[in-house]
Amino acid sequence: MATLKITTVGNSAGVVLPREVLARLRVEKGDSLYLVETPNGIELTPYRPDFAAQMDMAETIMRENRDVLRELAK
C-alpha cells in the first residue's frame, strides 16, 4: 500500500504517484487514469470500465455472427 500526500498544483490540489505505483498501473507521465467509485471505495484505473464492457459486447457479437461478418468483408 502506498501513502499519498495531497499537494498544491496551481489553484488545485493533487497527489504525486510514486514510481512503483506508476509501474504497477503500467502508465507513465501524460497517460490518463480514471477514478471509479466502487462499494469498497475509490479505484484508480488506467482504462475505462465502460469502454471495456462495450468491447466485450462487440467481441461477443463478432463471435456469434462470424460467418455473416466474413461474407460482408468479401
C-alpha positions in Angstrom: 0.0 0.0 0.0 1.3 3.5 -0.9 0.5 6.6 1.2 -0.1 9.7 -1.0 0.1 13.2 0.2 -2.2 15.9 -1.2 -0.2 18.9 -2.5 -1.0 22.2 -4.3 -0.9 22.2 -8.1 -1.6 25.7 -9.3 -5.0 26.6 -8.0 -6.0 22.9 -7.5 -4.9 20.0 -5.3 -3.3 16.9 -6.5 -1.3 13.8 -5.5 2.0 12.5 -6.6 2.1 8.9 -7.6 5.3 7.0 -6.7 7.2 5.3 -9.5 6.2 1.9 -8.1 2.5 2.8 -8.4 3.0 4.0 -12.0 4.8 0.8 -12.8 2.0 -1.4 -11.3 -0.6 0.6 -13.3 1.6 0.4 -16.4 1.3 4.1 -17.0 3.7 7.0 -17.5 3.6 10.8 -17.4 0.9 12.1 -19.7 -1.3 9.0 -19.6 -4.9 9.2 -18.5 -6.2 7.5 -15.3 -9.9 7.0 -14.4 -11.3 7.4 -10.9 -14.2 5.0 -10.3 -16.3 4.9 -7.2 -17.0 1.4 -6.0 -18.8 0.0 -3.0 -15.3 -0.6 -1.4 -14.1 3.0 -2.0 -12.3 4.7 -4.9 -10.5 2.8 -7.6 -7.8 4.3 -9.9 -7.6 2.5 -13.2 -5.7 3.1 -16.5 -8.7 2.0 -18.6 -12.3 3.0 -18.9 -14.5 0.2 -17.5 -17.5 1.3 -19.6 -15.4 1.1 -22.8 -14.1 -2.3 -21.8 -17.7 -3.5 -21.3 -18.6 -2.2 -24.8 -15.6 -4.1 -26.3 -16.6 -7.3 -24.5 -20.1 -6.9 -26.1 -18.6 -6.2 -29.5 -16.4 -9.3 -29.3 -19.5 -11.5 -28.3 -21.4 -10.1 -31.3 -18.5 -10.7 -33.7 -18.1 -14.3 -32.4 -21.8 -15.0 -32.8 -22.0 -13.5 -36.3 -18.6 -14.6 -37.6 -20.0 -16.1 -40.8 -22.1 -13.0 -41.6 -19.2 -10.7 -41.0 -16.9 -12.8 -43.1 -19.3 -12.6 -46.0 -19.7 -8.9 -45.6 -15.9 -8.4 -45.7 -15.7 -10.1 -49.2 
